C-alpha cells in the first residue's frame, strides 16, 4: 500500500519522462564508474606485472592500452545509446 502511494506520488510530481531520464542518468553513471574501475584495475595490474618482470614491459603496456581502448569504446557506445534514449524520451 505504501509503495503504491509512493509510486503514485513520484509519478505525479516527476512524471514518466522525469523517471525515465533519472533511470538513464543512473545507468550512465554506473557505466562510467564501471569503466573507470576496470581501467584502473588494468593499469594497476600492468604496473605490478612490469615491476615483477621489467623486460616484458613493452608487451604488457601494449596489451594494457588495447584493453583500455576496448573498454573506452564500450563506454562511449553506452553513452551514445543513453543520449539517443534521452532524446527519444524528452
N, CA, C and O atoms as a GROMACS GRO file, in nm:
protein
  360
    1UNK      N    1   0.082  -0.119   0.000
    1UNK     CA    2   0.000   0.000   0.000
    1UNK      C    3   0.087   0.125   0.000
    1UNK      O    4   0.063   0.217  -0.077
    2UNK      N    5   0.186   0.126   0.087
    2UNK     CA    6   0.275   0.242   0.096
    2UNK      C    7   0.354   0.260  -0.033
    2UNK      O    8   0.372   0.372  -0.081
    3UNK      N    9   0.402   0.149  -0.088
    3UNK     CA   10   0.482   0.160  -0.211
    3UNK      C   11   0.398   0.211  -0.327
    3UNK      O   12   0.448   0.286  -0.411
    4UNK      N   13   0.273   0.171  -0.333
    4UNK     CA   14   0.188   0.220  -0.441
    4UNK      C   15   0.159   0.369  -0.424
    4UNK      O   16   0.151   0.442  -0.523
    5UNK      N   17   0.143   0.414  -0.300
    5UNK     CA   18   0.124   0.557  -0.277
    5UNK      C   19   0.249   0.635  -0.312
    5UNK      O   20   0.241   0.744  -0.369
    6UNK      N   21   0.366   0.579  -0.279
    6UNK     CA   22   0.492   0.646  -0.312
    6UNK      C   23   0.511   0.655  -0.463
    6UNK      O   24   0.551   0.759  -0.514
    7UNK      N   25   0.483   0.546  -0.533
    7UNK     CA   26   0.499   0.548  -0.678
    7UNK      C   27   0.399   0.643  -0.743
    7UNK      O   28   0.432   0.709  -0.841
    8UNK      N   29   0.277   0.650  -0.688
    8UNK     CA   30   0.178   0.744  -0.740
    8UNK      C   31   0.222   0.888  -0.716
    8UNK      O   32   0.207   0.973  -0.804
    9UNK      N   33   0.275   0.915  -0.597
    9UNK     CA   34   0.323   1.050  -0.567
    9UNK      C   35   0.443   1.085  -0.653
    9UNK      O   36   0.453   1.197  -0.702
   10UNK      N   37   0.535   0.990  -0.673
   10UNK     CA   38   0.652   1.016  -0.756
   10UNK      C   39   0.612   1.039  -0.900
   10UNK      O   40   0.668   1.126  -0.967
   11UNK      N   41   0.516   0.963  -0.949
   11UNK     CA   42   0.472   0.979  -1.087
   11UNK      C   43   0.402   1.113  -1.107
   11UNK      O   44   0.415   1.175  -1.213
   12UNK      N   45   0.327   1.157  -1.006
   12UNK     CA   46   0.256   1.284  -1.022
   12UNK      C   47   0.351   1.402  -1.007
   12UNK      O   48   0.330   1.506  -1.070
   13UNK      N   49   0.454   1.390  -0.924
   13UNK     CA   50   0.547   1.501  -0.905
   13UNK      C   51   0.651   1.509  -1.016
   13UNK      O   52   0.683   1.617  -1.066
   14UNK      N   53   0.703   1.395  -1.055
   14UNK     CA   54   0.812   1.392  -1.152
   14UNK      C   55   0.761   1.364  -1.291
   14UNK      O   56   0.805   1.426  -1.388
   15UNK      N   57   0.670   1.274  -1.304
   15UNK     CA   58   0.619   1.235  -1.434
   15UNK      C   59   0.699   1.119  -1.491
   15UNK      O   60   0.808   1.087  -1.444
   16UNK      N   61   0.642   1.057  -1.593
   16UNK     CA   62   0.708   0.944  -1.655
   16UNK      C   63   0.837   0.984  -1.723
   16UNK      O   64   0.935   0.910  -1.722
   17UNK      N   65   0.839   1.103  -1.783
   17UNK     CA   66   0.960   1.150  -1.851
   17UNK      C   67   1.073   1.171  -1.753
   17UNK      O   68   1.187   1.135  -1.781
   18UNK      N   69   1.042   1.229  -1.638
   18UNK     CA   70   1.145   1.252  -1.537
   18UNK      C   71   1.202   1.123  -1.483
   18UNK      O   72   1.323   1.112  -1.461
   19UNK      N   73   1.116   1.026  -1.461
   19UNK     CA   74   1.164   0.896  -1.412
   19UNK      C   75   1.251   0.826  -1.516
   19UNK      O   76   1.350   0.763  -1.482
   20UNK      N   77   1.212   0.838  -1.642
   20UNK     CA   78   1.292   0.776  -1.749
   20UNK      C   79   1.429   0.843  -1.757
   20UNK      O   80   1.531   0.775  -1.771
   21UNK      N   81   1.432   0.974  -1.750
   21UNK     CA   82   1.560   1.044  -1.755
   21UNK      C   83   1.646   1.015  -1.633
   21UNK      O   84   1.769   1.006  -1.643
   22UNK      N   85   1.582   0.999  -1.517
   22UNK     CA   86   1.658   0.962  -1.397
   22UNK      C   87   1.719   0.823  -1.413
   22UNK      O   88   1.834   0.800  -1.374
   23UNK      N   89   1.643   0.730  -1.470
   23UNK     CA   90   1.696   0.596  -1.495
   23UNK      C   91   1.812   0.597  -1.592
   23UNK      O   92   1.911   0.525  -1.574
   24UNK      N   93   1.801   0.679  -1.696
   24UNK     CA   94   1.910   0.690  -1.793
   24UNK      C   95   2.034   0.748  -1.725
   24UNK      O   96   2.145   0.702  -1.748
   25UNK      N   97   2.014   0.849  -1.640
   25UNK     CA   98   2.127   0.910  -1.569
   25UNK      C   99   2.196   0.812  -1.476
   25UNK      O  100   2.319   0.809  -1.468
   26UNK      N  101   2.117   0.733  -1.406
   26UNK     CA  102   2.175   0.632  -1.316
   26UNK      C  103   2.252   0.528  -1.396
   26UNK      O  104   2.361   0.485  -1.357
   27UNK      N  105   2.195   0.486  -1.509
   27UNK     CA  106   2.264   0.388  -1.594
   27UNK      C  107   2.395   0.440  -1.648
   27UNK      O  108   2.495   0.368  -1.650
   28UNK      N  109   2.397   0.565  -1.692
   28UNK     CA  110   2.520   0.625  -1.743
   28UNK      C  111   2.624   0.634  -1.632
   28UNK      O  112   2.742   0.608  -1.654
   29UNK      N  113   2.580   0.672  -1.513
   29UNK     CA  114   2.673   0.678  -1.400
   29UNK      C  115   2.735   0.544  -1.369
   29UNK      O  116   2.855   0.535  -1.343
   30UNK      N  117   2.654   0.439  -1.372
   30UNK     CA  118   2.707   0.305  -1.345
   30UNK      C  119   2.806   0.261  -1.453
   30UNK      O  120   2.907   0.198  -1.423
   31UNK      N  121   2.776   0.294  -1.579
   31UNK     CA  122   2.867   0.258  -1.688
   31UNK      C  123   3.001   0.328  -1.671
   31UNK      O  124   3.106   0.265  -1.685
   32UNK      N  125   2.998   0.456  -1.640
   32UNK     CA  126   3.122   0.532  -1.627
   32UNK      C  127   3.202   0.486  -1.505
   32UNK      O  128   3.324   0.474  -1.512
   33UNK      N  129   3.134   0.459  -1.395
   33UNK     CA  130   3.204   0.409  -1.276
   33UNK      C  131   3.267   0.273  -1.304
   33UNK      O  132   3.382   0.248  -1.266
   34UNK      N  133   3.194   0.185  -1.370
   34UNK     CA  134   3.248   0.053  -1.404
   34UNK      C  135   3.368   0.062  -1.497
   34UNK      O  136   3.466  -0.010  -1.479
   35UNK      N  137   3.360   0.150  -1.596
   35UNK     CA  138   3.472   0.165  -1.688
   35UNK      C  139   3.595   0.221  -1.617
   35UNK      O  140   3.707   0.174  -1.639
   36UNK      N  141   3.574   0.319  -1.532
   36UNK     CA  142   3.687   0.376  -1.458
   36UNK      C  143   3.752   0.275  -1.366
   36UNK      O  144   3.874   0.269  -1.356
   37UNK      N  145   3.670   0.197  -1.298
   37UNK     CA  146   3.724   0.094  -1.209
   37UNK      C  147   3.802  -0.012  -1.286
   37UNK      O  148   3.909  -0.055  -1.244
   38UNK      N  149   3.748  -0.054  -1.400
   38UNK     CA  150   3.816  -0.159  -1.475
   38UNK      C  151   3.945  -0.109  -1.538
   38UNK      O  152   4.045  -0.182  -1.541
   39UNK      N  153   3.946   0.013  -1.589
   39UNK     CA  154   4.071   0.066  -1.645
   39UNK      C  155   4.174   0.086  -1.536
   39UNK      O  156   4.293   0.060  -1.557
   40UNK      N  157   4.131   0.131  -1.419
   40UNK     CA  158   4.224   0.143  -1.307
   40UNK      C  159   4.280   0.009  -1.264
   40UNK      O  160   4.397  -0.002  -1.230
   41UNK      N  161   4.196  -0.093  -1.266
   41UNK     CA  162   4.239  -0.228  -1.230
   41UNK      C  163   4.341  -0.279  -1.332
   41UNK      O  164   4.442  -0.339  -1.294
   42UNK      N  165   4.314  -0.257  -1.460
   42UNK     CA  166   4.408  -0.299  -1.564
   42UNK      C  167   4.542  -0.230  -1.547
   42UNK      O  168   4.647  -0.294  -1.554
   43UNK      N  169   4.539  -0.100  -1.524
   43UNK     CA  170   4.664  -0.024  -1.509
   43UNK      C  171   4.742  -0.070  -1.386
   43UNK      O  172   4.864  -0.084  -1.391
   44UNK      N  173   4.671  -0.094  -1.276
   44UNK     CA  174   4.739  -0.141  -1.154
   44UNK      C  175   4.805  -0.276  -1.173
   44UNK      O  176   4.918  -0.298  -1.131
   45UNK      N  177   4.733  -0.367  -1.236
   45UNK     CA  178   4.790  -0.500  -1.260
   45UNK      C  179   4.907  -0.494  -1.359
   45UNK      O  180   5.003  -0.569  -1.347
   46UNK      N  181   4.898  -0.403  -1.456
   46UNK     CA  182   5.008  -0.389  -1.552
   46UNK      C  183   5.133  -0.337  -1.483
   46UNK      O  184   5.243  -0.384  -1.509
   47UNK      N  185   5.116  -0.240  -1.394
   47UNK     CA  186   5.231  -0.187  -1.321
   47UNK      C  187   5.292  -0.295  -1.232
   47UNK      O  188   5.415  -0.306  -1.223
   48UNK      N  189   5.208  -0.374  -1.167
   48UNK     CA  190   5.260  -0.485  -1.086
   48UNK      C  191   5.337  -0.585  -1.172
   48UNK      O  192   5.442  -0.635  -1.132
   49UNK      N  193   5.284  -0.614  -1.291
   49UNK     CA  194   5.350  -0.710  -1.380
   49UNK      C  195   5.484  -0.657  -1.430
   49UNK      O  196   5.582  -0.730  -1.437
   50UNK      N  197   5.486  -0.529  -1.463
   50UNK     CA  198   5.613  -0.470  -1.511
   50UNK      C  199   5.714  -0.465  -1.397
   50UNK      O  200   5.834  -0.482  -1.421
   51UNK      N  201   5.668  -0.442  -1.274
   51UNK     CA  202   5.761  -0.441  -1.160
   51UNK      C  203   5.820  -0.579  -1.135
   51UNK      O  204   5.934  -0.590  -1.090
   52UNK      N  205   5.745  -0.684  -1.163
   52UNK     CA  206   5.796  -0.820  -1.143
   52UNK      C  207   5.884  -0.867  -1.257
   52UNK      O  208   5.979  -0.942  -1.237
   53UNK      N  209   5.853  -0.821  -1.378
   53UNK     CA  210   5.928  -0.865  -1.495
   53UNK      C  211   5.950  -0.745  -1.589
   53UNK      O  212   5.876  -0.729  -1.686
   54UNK      N  213   6.049  -0.662  -1.561
   54UNK     CA  214   6.068  -0.538  -1.636
   54UNK      C  215   6.095  -0.559  -1.785
   54UNK      O  216   6.062  -0.472  -1.866
   55UNK      N  217   6.154  -0.670  -1.823
   55UNK     CA  218   6.186  -0.692  -1.965
   55UNK      C  219   6.061  -0.713  -2.050
   55UNK      O  220   6.068  -0.698  -2.172
   56UNK      N  221   5.948  -0.745  -1.989
   56UNK     CA  222   5.823  -0.764  -2.064
   56UNK      C  223   5.737  -0.637  -2.060
   56UNK      O  224   5.619  -0.642  -2.094
   57UNK      N  225   5.794  -0.526  -2.020
   57UNK     CA  226   5.718  -0.402  -2.005
   57UNK      C  227   5.652  -0.353  -2.133
   57UNK      O  228   5.540  -0.303  -2.129
   58UNK      N  229   5.720  -0.368  -2.246
   58UNK     CA  230   5.664  -0.321  -2.373
   58UNK      C  231   5.540  -0.398  -2.412
   58UNK      O  232   5.440  -0.338  -2.452
   59UNK      N  233   5.547  -0.529  -2.402
   59UNK     CA  234   5.430  -0.611  -2.439
   59UNK      C  235   5.315  -0.591  -2.341
   59UNK      O  236   5.199  -0.584  -2.381
   60UNK      N  237   5.348  -0.581  -2.214
   60UNK     CA  238   5.244  -0.560  -2.113
   60UNK      C  239   5.176  -0.425  -2.135
   60UNK      O  240   5.054  -0.414  -2.128
   61UNK      N  241   5.255  -0.322  -2.163
   61UNK     CA  242   5.200  -0.189  -2.188
   61UNK      C  243   5.110  -0.186  -2.310
   61UNK      O  244   5.004  -0.124  -2.310
   62UNK      N  245   5.153  -0.255  -2.414
   62UNK     CA  246   5.073  -0.260  -2.536
   62UNK      C  247   4.939  -0.330  -2.511
   62UNK      O  248   4.834  -0.281  -2.554
   63UNK      N  249   4.943  -0.442  -2.443
   63UNK     CA  250   4.820  -0.514  -2.411
   63UNK      C  251   4.730  -0.432  -2.320
   63UNK      O  252   4.607  -0.438  -2.332
   64UNK      N  253   4.789  -0.356  -2.228
   64UNK     CA  254   4.711  -0.272  -2.138
   64UNK      C  255   4.638  -0.164  -2.217
   64UNK      O  256   4.520  -0.139  -2.192
   65UNK      N  257   4.707  -0.100  -2.312
   65UNK     CA  258   4.646   0.006  -2.392
   65UNK      C  259   4.533  -0.051  -2.478
   65UNK      O  260   4.428   0.013  -2.491
   66UNK      N  261   4.553  -0.168  -2.535
   66UNK     CA  262   4.447  -0.229  -2.617
   66UNK      C  263   4.324  -0.260  -2.532
   66UNK      O  264   4.211  -0.232  -2.575
   67UNK      N  265   4.343  -0.316  -2.414
   67UNK     CA  266   4.230  -0.348  -2.327
   67UNK      C  267   4.158  -0.221  -2.282
   67UNK      O  268   4.036  -0.217  -2.278
   68UNK      N  269   4.234  -0.119  -2.247
   68UNK     CA  270   4.173   0.008  -2.204
   68UNK      C  271   4.095   0.072  -2.319
   68UNK      O  272   3.989   0.130  -2.297
   69UNK      N  273   4.147   0.062  -2.441
   69UNK     CA  274   4.077   0.119  -2.556
   69UNK      C  275   3.946   0.045  -2.583
   69UNK      O  276   3.847   0.107  -2.619
   70UNK      N  277   3.945  -0.087  -2.565
   70UNK     CA  278   3.821  -0.163  -2.583
   70UNK      C  279   3.717  -0.124  -2.478
   70UNK      O  280   3.598  -0.112  -2.508
   71UNK      N  281   3.761  -0.104  -2.356
   71UNK     CA  282   3.669  -0.062  -2.250
   71UNK      C  283   3.616   0.079  -2.280
   71UNK      O  284   3.498   0.105  -2.262
   72UNK      N  285   3.704   0.169  -2.324
   72UNK     CA  286   3.661   0.305  -2.359
   72UNK      C  287   3.559   0.301  -2.473
   72UNK      O  288   3.462   0.376  -2.472
   73UNK      N  289   3.581   0.214  -2.572
   73UNK     CA  290   3.487   0.202  -2.682
   73UNK      C  291   3.350   0.159  -2.635
   73UNK      O  292   3.248   0.214  -2.679
   74UNK      N  293   3.346   0.063  -2.546
   74UNK     CA  294   3.218   0.019  -2.490
   74UNK      C  295   3.152   0.131  -2.411
   74UNK      O  296   3.030   0.148  -2.418
   75UNK      N  297   3.231   0.206  -2.337
   75UNK     CA  298   3.177   0.317  -2.258
   75UNK      C  299   3.118   0.424  -2.348
   75UNK      O  300   3.008   0.474  -2.321
   76UNK      N  301   3.188   0.460  -2.455
   76UNK     CA  302   3.135   0.560  -2.548
   76UNK      C  303   3.007   0.509  -2.615
   76UNK      O  304   2.914   0.586  -2.636
   77UNK      N  305   3.003   0.382  -2.649
   77UNK     CA  306   2.882   0.324  -2.709
   77UNK      C  307   2.765   0.336  -2.612
   77UNK      O  308   2.655   0.374  -2.652
   78UNK      N  309   2.787   0.304  -2.485
   78UNK     CA  310   2.681   0.313  -2.385
   78UNK      C  311   2.636   0.457  -2.366
   78UNK      O  312   2.516   0.483  -2.349
   79UNK      N  313   2.729   0.552  -2.369
   79UNK     CA  314   2.691   0.692  -2.355
   79UNK      C  315   2.611   0.740  -2.475
   79UNK      O  316   2.515   0.816  -2.459
   80UNK      N  317   2.648   0.698  -2.594
   80UNK     CA  318   2.572   0.737  -2.713
   80UNK      C  319   2.431   0.679  -2.708
   80UNK      O  320   2.335   0.747  -2.744
   81UNK      N  321   2.418   0.554  -2.666
   81UNK     CA  322   2.286   0.493  -2.652
   81UNK      C  323   2.203   0.572  -2.551
   81UNK      O  324   2.084   0.595  -2.574
   82UNK      N  325   2.264   0.613  -2.440
   82UNK     CA  326   2.192   0.690  -2.340
   82UNK      C  327   2.148   0.827  -2.395
   82UNK      O  328   2.037   0.872  -2.366
   83UNK      N  329   2.233   0.891  -2.472
   83UNK     CA  330   2.197   1.020  -2.530
   83UNK      C  331   2.082   1.001  -2.628
   83UNK      O  332   1.988   1.081  -2.628
   84UNK      N  333   2.087   0.898  -2.711
   84UNK     CA  334   1.978   0.873  -2.804
   84UNK      C  335   1.847   0.841  -2.731
   84UNK      O  336   1.740   0.883  -2.775
   85UNK      N  337   1.857   0.767  -2.621
   85UNK     CA  338   1.738   0.736  -2.543
   85UNK      C  339   1.680   0.863  -2.479
   85UNK      O  340   1.558   0.881  -2.476
   86UNK      N  341   1.766   0.950  -2.429
   86UNK     CA  342   1.715   1.072  -2.366
   86UNK      C  343   1.652   1.164  -2.470
   86UNK      O  344   1.559   1.238  -2.437
   87UNK      N  345   1.700   1.162  -2.594
   87UNK     CA  346   1.637   1.243  -2.699
   87UNK      C  347   1.500   1.188  -2.735
   87UNK      O  348   1.410   1.265  -2.769
   88UNK      N  349   1.483   1.055  -2.728
   88UNK     CA  350   1.352   0.996  -2.757
   88UNK      C  351   1.252   1.026  -2.646
   88UNK      O  352   1.134   1.047  -2.672
   89UNK      N  353   1.301   1.026  -2.521
   89UNK     CA  354   1.212   1.045  -2.406
   89UNK      C  355   1.173   1.191  -2.392
   89UNK      O  356   1.055   1.224  -2.377
   90UNK      N  357   1.273   1.280  -2.398
   90UNK     CA  358   1.250   1.421  -2.369
   90UNK      C  359   1.193   1.501  -2.477
   90UNK      O  360   1.170   1.620  -2.460
   0.00000   0.00000   0.00000
